[in-house]
Amino acid sequence: MELRPWLLWVLATAGALVLLAANACSQRVFTNTWAVRIPGGLAVADGVARKHGFLNLGQIFGDYYHFWHRAVTKRSLSPHRLRHSRLQREPQVQWLEQQVAKRRSKRDVYQEPTDPKFPQQWYLSGVTQRDLNVKEAWAQGYTGHGIVVSILDDGIEKNHPDLAGNYDPGASFDVNDQDPDPQPRYTQMNDNRHGTRCAGEVAAVANNGVCGVGVAYNARIGGVRMLDGEVTDAVEARSLGLNPNHIHIYSASWGPEDDGKTVDGPARLAEEAFFRGVSQGRGGLGSIFVWASGNGGREHDSCNCDGYTNSIYTLSISSATQLGNVPWYSEACSSTLATTYSSGNQNEKQIVTTDLRQKCTESHTGTSASAPLAAGIIALTLEANKNLTWRDMQHLVVQTSKPAHLNANDWTTNGVGRKGGRVARGAGLGGWGACASQLTLTPRLHSEPLLWLRATGCRCHGGLGSELDDSGPPAEMHHRHPHGAQVRAGPGPGWGRGRRGPCWARLTVPVLSAQGHWEAAGGAQDGDGVPGRAQPHHPAGACSGTAHPVLQPPRRPGHPPGQPHGHPFHPAGRQVLAPSGPCPWGTVGTGGGAVVSWGTVHPRDASHVPPLCRPHDYSADGFNDWAFMTTHSWDEDPSGEWVLEIENTSEANNYGTGVALGAGAR
């Protein structure tokens, strides 16, 4: 059929518009705000801001400030180089960055509004075996008294009749509008109800005849309004770092797009805020960050591609339904620590909580609803023992989580017999309920040994290997040492571009001895000859003989002070390089994108982590300097030799460049 000229023009124009829209979505959007580091105090920062026509919106933390310029376009696809360069030339300015708007989605599952009813909180009531076991904690007098929780979201309705009695202005701020009031912005569609719903799950007032009851119904609750506007690195950092010696728990039910193709996480300032929180918050015990693991199950997403849930500093929470099943929105990944209840299929009940305009709802959904329930349980725990560190809390979550009431056939058992860690749908180490007697009697725990390694200068092509690039240094610690780590990798027989075959890797790592000096440990080991598999071996001494076996990581030049640089490799807890990668039928990019299966072998137990794929991820960028994490080795003894298995299971026409292996211990 012959197309008329006008129809051809319409089709061509429509195609061009689609391409333009796609390109616009992939480009960075620059805002009219800057994050600036200026030592010397607030007066110095204000002076620099005034000199160049900026308004200092306030301190982010330390020497970092948030600048705004009214003459700069609020949203632009290109940075404002003139303002930036003028500010950069100021001798007081040590670092600056024009802030970029980030896409952040709220992690609830949308459903049509329903008329509110008097709540029936099946996950708290104990009517069935599937509940959070909080009634036992309440019976012992633990209701969250004296604990402060802040909801980082789109604001909370502070005058809601079921929240007002527990509202804490010291745990609240409006980062979007730069004022202390976190009241949500009202719209016809009630778009900003998310934070109010999350707040009610934690601390809805008890025994007042309104809505339901929060898990920690005597805890203080606040909110940070930060999602109802441009979300930048500075906005996230200010929210995460709000009043850290007053707020005990930060609950966040948001993150990058759950579309199965996004790889994103905290930038420089947010990463620093996390580290400052766990190292300085709560008087040095560490702020506790609870994070929803994500709702990308329908898109086959993996929360290991979400740098917030994948962080060693957050407590990642997934969902189970009323019947104990894996919900359709649950993401598969190994960084999830535990599961609480939430919505499921149409025949299963959802979560009851406070709603916008002083109403109630029985239809809060997704992992958005699971994370606040966990935050409430943590509040009960801290009331029982306020001296618990952020790391102690992770141990307690593992020890009190039970898989018994969760329906799945893919549970795994680690090297010490701990059952859990369902990789297939990210249930973590089981369903979590609060057991007050356990939480009260658990002694103070110590952190695991830390050993951080980042290997560079080794390159394999054609998936896992077709040639050896020895042009760079063999490997380097973040701080060079005479007994530094070395890594070598190369192809086995039959390797060619786009072909599968064996790839060997050798890893020699220095270990800190009990006497506190560096020793070269272990020898070179080859792969086991399995096609497409690499096996770096990692010997570890676990710092045996020390009273407090904690090794602080060295710092590389130019890295923010106090911030670790490697990734967790083999703790008696979290372990790096969990499965996540493109599907065999997807486009495999450079930077290790051809690697689709990551696994670890414990010194006393072989455990393999099955591959995961994201069919919508056709990016050619690969995973560049990206940390993967698994909780599946929790409680295992870190001493001995650890083997990291990397296997290429992609199609023959999928190939790329695999960069050097990076690892670390925590």
C-alpha positions as CSV (number, residue, x, y, z in Angstrom):
1,M,0.0,0.0,0.0
2,E,1.4,3.4,-1.0
3,L,1.6,6.0,1.8
4,R,0.5,9.5,1.0
5,P,3.1,12.3,1.5
6,W,1.3,13.9,4.4
7,L,1.0,10.6,6.2
8,L,4.8,10.0,5.7
9,W,5.4,13.4,7.3
10,V,3.2,12.6,10.3
11,L,4.9,9.3,10.9
12,A,8.4,10.9,10.5
13,T,7.5,13.7,12.9
14,A,6.0,11.3,15.5
15,G,9.2,9.1,15.3
16,A,11.4,12.2,15.8
17,L,9.3,13.3,18.8
18,V,9.6,9.8,20.3
19,L,13.4,9.9,19.9
20,L,13.6,13.4,21.3
21,A,11.6,12.3,24.3
22,A,13.7,9.3,24.9
23,N,16.9,11.3,24.7
24,A,15.5,13.9,27.0
25,C,14.7,11.2,29.6
26,S,18.2,9.9,29.5
27,Q,19.9,13.3,29.9
28,R,20.7,14.9,33.2
29,V,18.6,17.8,34.3
30,F,20.5,20.5,36.1
31,T,18.8,22.6,38.8
32,N,19.5,26.1,40.1
33,T,21.1,24.9,43.3
34,W,24.7,24.0,44.2
35,A,26.3,22.0,46.9
36,V,29.4,23.8,48.1
37,R,32.2,22.9,50.6
38,I,33.4,26.0,52.4
39,P,35.4,25.7,55.6
40,G,35.3,28.5,58.1
41,G,31.7,28.4,59.3
42,L,28.3,29.8,58.3
43,A,29.4,33.5,58.1
44,V,32.1,32.7,55.5
45,A,29.6,30.6,53.5
46,D,27.0,33.4,53.6
47,G,29.6,35.9,52.4
48,V,30.7,33.8,49.4
49,A,27.1,33.3,48.5
50,R,26.2,37.0,48.6
51,K,29.3,37.9,46.6
52,H,28.2,35.9,43.7
53,G,24.4,36.4,43.9
54,F,23.6,33.1,45.6
55,L,21.3,32.5,48.6
56,N,22.7,30.1,51.1
57,L,19.7,27.8,51.9
58,G,21.5,26.3,54.8
59,Q,24.0,23.8,56.1
60,I,23.9,20.3,54.7
61,F,26.4,19.0,57.3
62,G,29.9,20.0,58.3
63,D,31.4,22.4,55.8
64,Y,28.9,21.6,53.1
65,Y,26.2,24.2,52.2
66,H,23.2,24.4,49.9
67,F,23.3,27.4,47.5
68,W,20.5,28.7,45.3
69,H,20.6,31.3,42.5
70,R,17.4,32.9,41.3
71,A,18.8,34.0,37.9
72,V,19.7,30.4,36.9
73,T,17.0,28.3,35.1
74,K,15.3,26.0,37.5
75,R,15.6,23.0,35.1
76,S,18.1,22.9,32.3
77,L,19.7,20.1,30.2
78,S,23.1,21.9,30.4
79,P,25.1,23.1,33.4
80,H,25.5,26.8,34.1
81,R,29.2,27.1,33.5
82,L,29.6,30.9,34.2
83,R,28.1,30.8,37.7
84,H,29.9,27.6,38.4
85,S,33.4,28.8,37.3
86,R,33.1,32.1,39.2
87,L,32.2,30.3,42.4
88,Q,34.9,27.8,41.8
89,R,37.6,30.5,41.6
90,E,36.8,31.6,45.2
91,P,39.8,30.5,47.4
92,Q,37.4,29.5,50.2
93,V,35.5,27.1,48.0
94,Q,37.1,23.6,48.2
95,W,34.5,21.7,46.2
96,L,31.2,22.5,44.5
97,E,28.7,20.7,42.3
98,Q,25.6,22.0,40.5
99,Q,22.8,19.7,41.7
100,V,21.1,17.3,39.3
101,A,17.4,16.4,39.6
102,K,17.0,12.6,40.3
103,R,14.1,10.4,39.5
104,R,12.7,8.9,42.7
105,S,9.5,6.9,42.9
106,K,7.5,6.1,45.9
107,R,7.3,2.4,46.6
108,D,3.7,1.7,47.0
109,V,1.5,-0.1,44.6
110,Y,-1.3,2.2,43.3
111,Q,-4.9,1.0,43.6
112,E,-8.2,2.8,43.5
113,P,-9.1,4.6,46.8
114,T,-11.6,2.8,49.0
115,D,-13.9,4.2,51.7
116,P,-12.2,4.0,55.1
117,K,-13.4,1.3,57.6
118,F,-12.4,0.7,61.1
119,P,-9.1,-1.1,60.7
120,Q,-8.5,-4.7,61.2
121,Q,-4.7,-5.0,61.5
122,W,-4.2,-8.8,60.8
123,Y,-0.4,-8.4,61.0
124,L,-0.6,-7.1,64.6
125,S,-3.6,-8.8,66.0
126,G,-2.3,-12.3,66.4
127,V,-5.5,-13.8,65.1
128,T,-3.5,-16.0,62.8
129,Q,0.0,-17.4,63.0
130,R,1.2,-14.8,60.5
131,D,1.7,-11.6,62.4
132,L,4.7,-9.6,63.6
133,N,4.6,-10.9,67.2
134,V,4.5,-7.4,68.7
135,K,1.7,-8.1,71.2
136,E,4.3,-10.0,73.3
137,A,6.5,-6.9,73.3
138,W,3.6,-4.7,74.2
139,A,2.7,-7.1,77.1
140,Q,6.2,-6.5,78.5
141,G,5.7,-2.8,78.4
142,Y,7.6,-1.9,75.2
143,T,5.7,0.5,73.1
144,G,8.4,2.7,71.6
145,H,8.5,5.2,74.5
146,G,11.5,7.6,74.2
147,I,12.4,6.6,70.6
148,V,12.2,9.0,67.7
149,V,11.5,8.0,64.1
150,S,11.6,10.2,61.1
151,I,9.8,9.4,57.8
152,L,11.8,10.7,54.8
153,D,9.1,11.2,52.2
154,D,6.6,13.7,50.8
155,G,5.7,15.1,54.3
156,I,3.4,14.0,57.0
157,E,0.1,15.4,58.1
158,K,1.2,16.5,61.6
159,N,-2.3,17.5,62.6
160,H,-3.8,14.1,61.8
161,P,-5.8,13.0,64.9
162,D,-4.0,9.7,65.0
163,L,-0.5,11.3,64.6
164,A,-0.7,14.6,66.4
165,G,-0.2,13.2,69.9
166,N,3.1,11.6,68.9
167,Y,4.3,14.3,66.5
168,D,7.9,15.5,67.0
169,P,8.9,18.8,65.4
170,G,12.6,18.0,66.2
171,A,12.4,15.1,63.8
172,S,10.8,17.1,61.0
173,F,11.8,19.5,58.3
174,D,10.6,20.7,54.9
175,V,13.7,20.4,52.6
176,N,11.6,21.2,49.5
177,D,10.4,24.6,50.8
178,Q,13.1,25.3,53.3
179,D,11.0,25.6,56.4
180,P,10.4,23.5,59.6
181,D,6.8,22.4,58.6
182,P,6.6,19.0,56.9
183,Q,2.9,19.4,56.1
184,P,2.2,17.7,52.7
185,R,1.1,19.8,49.7
186,Y,-2.6,18.9,49.0
187,T,-3.7,18.0,45.5
188,Q,-6.9,16.8,44.0
189,M,-5.4,13.3,43.5
190,N,-3.9,13.2,47.0
191,D,-0.5,12.5,45.4
192,N,1.4,13.4,48.7
193,R,-0.3,10.9,51.0
194,H,2.7,8.5,51.0
195,G,4.6,9.8,54.0
196,T,1.5,10.2,56.2
197,R,0.6,6.5,55.5
198,C,4.1,5.4,56.4
199,A,4.0,7.5,59.6
200,G,0.8,5.9,60.9
201,E,2.3,2.4,60.6
202,V,5.0,3.3,63.0
203,A,3.4,5.5,65.6
204,A,-0.4,5.9,65.2
205,V,-1.7,6.8,68.7
206,A,-3.3,3.9,70.6
207,N,-6.6,3.7,72.4
208,N,-8.0,7.0,71.0
209,G,-10.8,5.4,68.8
210,V,-9.2,6.7,65.5
211,C,-7.9,4.6,62.7
212,G,-5.6,1.9,64.0
213,V,-2.5,1.6,66.1
214,G,1.2,1.9,65.3
215,V,3.7,-0.8,65.9
216,A,5.4,1.6,68.3
217,Y,2.4,3.6,69.4
218,N,4.2,5.6,72.0
219,A,7.2,6.5,69.9
220,R,7.7,10.1,68.7
221,I,7.2,10.5,64.9
222,G,8.4,13.2,62.5
223,G,8.7,13.6,58.8
224,V,11.0,15.2,56.3
225,R,9.3,16.6,53.2
226,M,11.9,15.9,50.5
227,L,10.2,14.0,47.6
228,D,7.7,16.8,46.6
229,G,10.2,18.7,44.5
230,E,13.5,18.4,42.8
231,V,15.4,15.5,44.4
232,T,19.1,16.2,44.3
233,D,22.1,14.8,46.1
234,A,22.0,17.7,48.5
235,V,18.3,17.2,49.2
236,E,18.9,13.6,50.1
237,A,21.9,14.3,52.2
238,R,20.2,17.0,54.2
239,S,17.3,14.6,54.8
240,L,19.5,11.7,55.8
241,G,21.6,13.9,58.1
242,L,18.7,15.7,59.9
243,N,19.3,16.0,63.7
244,P,21.2,12.7,64.0
245,N,21.6,12.9,67.8
246,H,17.9,13.3,68.3
247,I,16.4,11.0,65.6
248,H,17.1,7.3,66.2
249,I,15.6,5.7,63.1
250,Y,15.1,7.0,59.6
251,S,12.6,5.2,57.4
252,A,12.6,5.6,53.7
253,S,10.2,3.9,51.2
254,W,11.5,5.3,48.0
255,G,14.5,4.9,45.6
256,P,15.4,4.9,41.9
257,E,12.9,3.8,39.3
258,D,11.8,0.2,39.7
259,D,11.7,-0.3,35.9
260,G,14.1,-3.2,35.6
261,K,16.7,-1.1,33.7
262,T,17.9,1.6,36.1
263,V,21.2,1.4,38.0
264,D,21.4,4.2,40.5
265,G,22.2,5.0,44.1
266,P,23.4,7.7,46.5
267,A,25.8,10.2,45.2
268,R,28.8,11.8,47.0
269,L,26.8,13.8,49.7
270,A,24.2,11.1,50.4
271,E,26.9,8.5,50.8
272,E,28.7,10.8,53.2
273,A,25.5,11.3,55.1
274,F,25.1,7.5,55.5
275,F,28.6,7.1,56.8
276,R,28.3,10.1,59.1
277,G,25.0,8.7,60.4
278,V,26.3,5.2,61.3
279,S,29.6,6.6,62.7
280,Q,28.4,9.7,64.6
281,G,24.6,9.4,64.9
282,R,22.9,8.6,68.3
283,G,26.0,9.7,70.1
284,G,28.3,7.3,68.2
285,L,26.0,4.3,68.3
286,G,24.9,4.9,64.8
287,S,21.7,6.1,63.1
288,I,19.5,3.3,61.8
289,F,18.4,3.6,58.2
290,V,15.5,1.3,57.2
291,W,14.8,1.0,53.5
292,A,12.1,-0.5,51.3
293,S,13.7,-3.0,48.9
294,G,11.6,-2.0,45.9
295,N,8.5,-2.9,43.9
296,G,10.0,-3.9,40.5
297,G,9.1,-7.6,40.6
298,R,6.8,-7.3,37.6
299,E,9.6,-5.7,35.6
300,H,12.1,-8.4,36.8
301,D,14.1,-5.7,38.6
302,S,16.8,-6.5,41.1
303,C,17.3,-4.4,44.2
304,N,21.1,-5.1,43.9
305,C,20.9,-2.4,41.2
306,D,19.6,0.0,43.8
307,G,22.4,1.6,45.7
308,Y,20.2,2.5,48.7
309,T,19.0,-0.9,49.5
310,N,22.3,-2.4,48.5
311,S,24.2,-0.2,50.9
312,I,25.9,-1.8,53.9
313,Y,24.5,1.0,56.1
314,T,20.8,0.4,55.4
315,L,18.5,-2.3,56.6
316,S,16.7,-3.5,53.5
317,I,13.2,-4.8,54.0
318,S,11.0,-6.8,51.6
319,S,7.4,-8.0,51.7
320,A,5.3,-11.1,52.3
321,T,1.5,-11.3,51.8
322,Q,-1.2,-12.1,54.3
323,L,-1.0,-15.8,53.2
324,G,2.8,-15.8,53.6
325,N,3.4,-15.7,49.8
326,V,5.9,-13.8,47.8
327,P,4.0,-10.8,46.3
328,W,4.1,-10.1,42.6
329,Y,6.0,-6.8,43.1
330,S,8.8,-8.2,45.2
331,E,12.3,-7.9,43.7
332,A,14.8,-10.7,43.7
333,C,18.2,-9.8,45.2
334,S,20.5,-11.0,47.9
335,S,21.0,-7.7,49.8
336,T,17.6,-7.9,51.4
337,L,17.9,-8.6,55.1
338,A,14.4,-9.5,56.2
339,T,10.7,-9.4,55.4
340,T,7.6,-7.9,57.0
341,Y,4.0,-8.1,55.8
342,S,2.2,-6.0,53.1
343,S,-0.3,-6.3,50.3
344,G,-0.7,-9.3,47.9
345,N,-3.3,-10.5,45.5
346,Q,-6.9,-9.2,45.4
347,N,-8.1,-11.8,47.9
348,E,-5.5,-10.8,50.5
349,K,-5.8,-7.9,52.9
350,Q,-3.5,-4.9,52.8
351,I,-2.1,-2.5,55.4
352,V,-4.2,-0.3,57.6
353,T,-2.8,3.2,58.5
354,T,-3.4,6.9,58.6
355,D,-4.3,8.7,55.4
356,L,-4.3,12.2,54.0
357,R,-7.0,14.8,55.0
358,Q,-7.3,13.2,58.5
359,K,-8.7,10.0,57.1
360,C,-7.8,6.3,57.5
361,T,-7.1,3.6,54.8
362,E,-7.0,-0.1,54.7
363,S,-5.1,-0.2,51.4
364,H,-1.5,0.8,52.0
365,T,0.6,-1.4,49.7
366,G,4.0,-2.6,48.5
367,T,7.4,-2.6,50.2
368,S,6.5,1.0,51.1
369,A,4.3,-0.5,53.8
370,S,6.8,-3.1,54.9
371,A,9.7,-0.8,55.8
372,P,7.8,1.4,58.3
373,L,6.6,-1.8,60.1
374,A,10.3,-2.8,60.5
375,A,11.1,0.7,61.7
376,G,8.4,0.3,64.4
377,I,9.8,-3.0,65.5
378,I,13.3,-1.4,65.8
379,A,11.8,1.3,67.9
380,L,10.4,-1.3,70.3
381,T,13.9,-2.9,70.3
382,L,15.7,0.3,71.1
383,E,13.3,1.0,74.0
384,A,14.4,-2.3,75.5
385,N,18.1,-1.6,74.9
386,K,19.1,1.9,73.8
387,N,22.8,1.0,73.8
388,L,22.5,-1.2,70.7
389,T,24.6,0.0,67.8
390,W,23.4,0.1,64.2
391,R,25.4,-3.1,63.6
392,D,23.9,-4.8,66.6
393,M,20.5,-4.1,65.2
394,Q,21.4,-5.9,62.0
395,H,22.5,-9.0,64.0
396,L,19.2,-8.9,66.0
397,V,17.2,-8.8,62.8
398,V,18.9,-11.9,61.6
399,Q,18.6,-13.7,64.9
400,T,14.9,-13.0,65.4
401,S,13.8,-13.5,61.8
402,K,12.0,-16.8,61.1
403,P,11.3,-18.4,57.7
404,A,8.7,-20.8,59.1
405,H,5.5,-18.9,58.0
406,L,6.8,-17.8,54.6
407,N,5.8,-20.1,51.7
408,A,8.7,-20.8,49.3
409,N,10.6,-23.8,48.0
410,D,13.9,-22.1,47.3
411,W,15.3,-21.5,50.8
412,T,19.0,-22.0,51.1
413,T,21.2,-23.0,54.1
414,N,24.5,-21.3,54.6
415,G,27.8,-22.7,56.1
416,V,26.6,-22.6,59.7
417,G,23.1,-24.0,59.1
418,R,21.2,-20.7,59.0
419,K,18.2,-21.1,56.8
420,G,17.1,-18.2,54.8
421,G,18.2,-15.9,52.0
422,R,15.7,-16.7,49.4
423,V,17.5,-15.2,46.4
424,A,14.7,-15.9,43.9
425,R,12.4,-13.3,45.4
426,G,14.5,-11.4,48.0
427,A,12.9,-12.5,51.2
428,G,16.2,-12.0,53.0
429,L,16.7,-14.1,56.2
430,G,13.0,-14.7,56.9
431,G,9.9,-13.0,58.2
432,W,10.6,-10.7,61.1
433,G,8.7,-10.3,64.3
434,A,9.5,-8.6,67.5
435,C,10.3,-10.9,70.5
436,A,10.8,-8.6,73.5
437,S,12.4,-11.2,75.7
438,Q,15.1,-12.0,73.0
439,L,15.6,-8.3,72.3
440,T,16.0,-7.4,76.0
441,L,18.4,-10.2,76.9
442,T,20.7,-10.1,73.8
443,P,24.1,-8.8,74.9
444,R,26.0,-6.0,73.2
445,L,27.6,-7.3,70.0
446,H,30.8,-6.4,68.3
447,S,31.3,-5.6,64.6
448,E,33.0,-8.0,62.3
449,P,36.5,-7.5,60.9
450,L,36.9,-5.1,58.1
451,L,39.2,-5.7,55.1
452,W,38.7,-3.6,52.0
453,L,40.3,-4.4,48.7
454,R,39.8,-2.9,45.3
455,A,41.7,-4.7,42.4
456,T,42.5,-2.7,39.3
457,G,44.5,-3.0,36.1
458,C,43.3,-6.4,35.0
459,R,41.0,-6.8,32.0
460,C,39.3,-9.7,30.3
461,H,37.6,-9.4,27.0
462,G,35.0,-11.5,25.2
463,G,32.7,-12.0,28.3
464,L,35.1,-13.2,30.9
465,G,38.3,-13.5,28.9
466,S,39.8,-13.6,25.5
467,E,42.9,-11.6,26.0
468,L,45.0,-10.3,28.9
469,D,45.6,-6.6,29.3
470,D,48.6,-6.2,31.5
471,S,49.2,-2.6,30.7
472,G,48.1,-1.3,34.1
473,P,49.3,-2.0,37.6
474,P,48.5,-5.6,38.6
475,A,46.4,-4.4,41.6
476,E,46.5,-1.8,44.3
477,M,45.0,-1.3,47.7
478,H,43.3,2.1,48.2
479,H,46.5,2.8,50.2
480,R,49.6,1.3,48.6
481,H,51.5,-1.2,50.8
482,P,54.7,-3.1,50.3
483,H,52.6,-6.3,50.6
484,G,49.8,-5.1,48.4
485,A,47.2,-7.3,46.9
486,Q,47.7,-8.6,43.4
487,V,45.3,-9.9,40.9
488,R,45.8,-11.6,37.5
489,A,43.2,-12.9,35.1
490,G,43.3,-14.5,31.7
491,P,41.6,-16.7,29.1
492,G,41.5,-20.5,29.0
493,P,41.6,-22.6,25.9
494,G,39.1,-21.8,23.2
495,W,38.3,-18.3,24.3
496,G,37.4,-15.8,21.5
497,R,35.3,-12.8,21.0
498,G,31.7,-13.7,22.0
499,R,32.6,-17.3,22.9
500,R,32.3,-19.0,26.2
501,G,35.1,-20.9,27.8
502,P,37.1,-21.1,31.0
503,C,38.6,-18.0,32.5
504,W,41.1,-18.2,35.4
505,A,41.7,-15.5,38.0
506,R,44.3,-15.3,40.7
507,L,44.0,-13.1,43.8
508,T,46.5,-12.6,46.5
509,V,45.3,-10.5,49.4
510,P,47.2,-9.0,52.4
511,V,45.6,-9.8,55.8
512,L,46.0,-8.0,59.1
513,S,47.4,-10.3,61.6
514,A,46.4,-10.5,65.3
515,Q,49.6,-8.5,66.1
516,G,48.5,-5.7,63.9
517,H,50.9,-5.7,61.0
518,W,50.4,-6.5,57.3
519,E,51.3,-10.0,56.1
520,A,51.2,-11.4,52.6
521,A,48.7,-14.2,52.8
522,G,47.8,-17.0,50.4
523,G,49.0,-18.0,47.0
524,A,47.8,-17.8,43.5
525,Q,45.0,-20.1,42.6
526,D,43.6,-21.0,39.2
527,G,40.0,-21.5,38.2
528,D,38.5,-25.0,38.3
529,G,38.3,-25.4,34.6
530,V,34.5,-25.0,34.4
531,P,33.6,-23.2,31.1
532,G,33.1,-19.5,31.7
533,R,34.0,-19.5,35.3
534,A,36.6,-17.4,37.2
535,Q,37.6,-18.2,40.8
536,P,39.6,-15.6,42.7
537,H,40.7,-17.0,46.1
538,H,40.7,-14.8,49.2
539,P,42.5,-16.0,52.3
540,A,41.4,-14.4,55.5
541,G,42.6,-14.6,59.1
542,A,39.6,-12.9,60.7
543,C,42.0,-10.8,62.9
544,S,42.0,-13.7,65.4
545,G,43.3,-13.0,68.9
546,T,42.2,-9.4,69.1
547,A,39.8,-8.2,71.8
548,H,37.8,-6.2,69.3
549,P,38.5,-7.5,65.8
550,V,37.7,-4.5,63.7
551,L,40.1,-3.3,61.0
552,Q,39.5,0.2,59.6
553,P,40.0,0.4,55.9
554,P,42.9,2.5,54.5
555,R,42.0,5.7,52.6
556,R,43.0,6.4,49.1
557,P,44.1,10.0,48.1
558,G,41.2,12.3,47.2
559,H,38.6,10.1,48.9
560,P,36.2,11.8,51.4
561,P,37.7,11.4,54.9
562,G,36.2,8.6,57.0
563,Q,34.4,6.9,54.1
564,P,35.2,3.3,53.1
565,H,36.1,2.6,49.5
566,G,35.9,-1.1,49.0
567,H,32.9,-3.3,49.2
568,P,32.0,-6.1,51.8
569,F,33.5,-9.4,50.7
570,H,33.3,-12.1,53.4
571,P,32.0,-10.9,56.8
572,A,30.5,-13.2,59.3
573,G,27.6,-11.2,57.9
574,R,27.3,-9.4,54.6
575,Q,29.2,-10.6,51.6
576,V,29.8,-8.8,48.3
577,L,29.1,-9.7,44.7
578,A,25.6,-11.1,44.9
579,P,23.9,-12.1,41.6
580,S,22.7,-9.3,39.4
581,G,23.2,-8.8,35.7
582,P,21.6,-8.6,32.3
583,C,19.7,-11.5,30.9
584,P,21.5,-13.9,28.5
585,W,19.2,-12.4,25.7
586,G,19.9,-8.8,26.7
587,T,22.7,-6.5,25.4
588,V,25.8,-7.1,27.4
589,G,27.9,-3.9,27.9
590,T,31.4,-3.2,29.0
591,G,32.5,-2.9,32.6
592,G,31.7,-6.5,33.5
593,G,28.2,-6.6,32.0
594,A,28.8,-10.1,30.5
595,V,29.0,-11.5,34.0
596,V,25.6,-12.9,34.8
597,S,26.3,-15.2,37.7
598,W,28.2,-14.4,40.9
599,G,28.7,-16.9,43.7
600,T,30.8,-17.6,46.7
601,V,32.3,-20.6,48.3
602,H,32.7,-20.7,52.1
603,P,35.8,-22.4,53.5
604,R,33.5,-25.1,55.0
605,D,30.5,-25.0,52.7
606,A,30.0,-24.5,49.0
607,S,27.2,-22.1,48.3
608,H,26.3,-20.9,44.9
609,V,24.2,-17.8,44.2
610,P,22.0,-18.4,41.1
611,P,22.0,-15.8,38.3
612,L,19.4,-13.1,38.0
613,C,18.5,-11.2,34.8
614,R,16.8,-8.0,34.0
615,P,15.2,-8.4,30.5
616,H,14.6,-4.6,30.2
617,D,18.2,-3.7,30.8
618,Y,19.8,-3.2,27.4
619,S,22.4,-0.6,28.6
620,A,25.9,-1.0,27.2
621,D,27.4,0.8,30.2
622,G,27.8,-2.2,32.4
623,F,28.5,-2.1,36.2
624,N,31.2,0.5,36.7
625,D,32.5,0.7,40.3
626,W,29.2,-0.8,41.5
627,A,29.0,-2.8,44.7
628,F,26.9,-6.0,45.0
629,M,26.1,-7.5,48.3
630,T,24.7,-10.6,49.9
631,T,23.5,-11.4,53.4
632,H,23.7,-15.2,52.8
633,S,26.9,-15.8,54.8
634,W,25.7,-14.3,58.0
635,D,27.3,-15.9,61.1
636,E,29.8,-17.8,59.1
637,D,33.4,-17.8,60.4
638,P,35.3,-15.5,58.1
639,S,38.6,-17.3,58.7
640,G,40.0,-19.4,55.9
641,E,40.1,-19.1,52.1
642,W,37.1,-17.6,50.3
643,V,36.5,-18.3,46.6
644,L,34.5,-15.9,44.4
645,E,33.0,-17.7,41.4
646,I,32.1,-15.7,38.4
647,E,30.4,-17.5,35.5
648,N,29.3,-16.3,32.1
649,T,26.1,-17.9,31.0
650,S,25.1,-15.5,28.3
651,E,24.5,-16.1,24.6
652,A,27.5,-16.4,22.3
653,N,26.6,-13.0,20.6
654,N,26.7,-11.2,23.9
655,Y,30.1,-10.0,24.8
656,G,31.9,-7.1,26.4
657,T,34.8,-6.1,28.5
658,G,35.2,-7.4,32.0
659,V,37.1,-5.0,34.3
660,A,39.2,-6.1,37.2
661,L,37.6,-7.7,40.2
662,G,37.1,-5.6,43.3
663,A,36.4,-7.0,46.8
664,G,36.6,-6.1,50.4
665,A,35.7,-7.5,53.8
666,R,33.5,-6.0,56.5
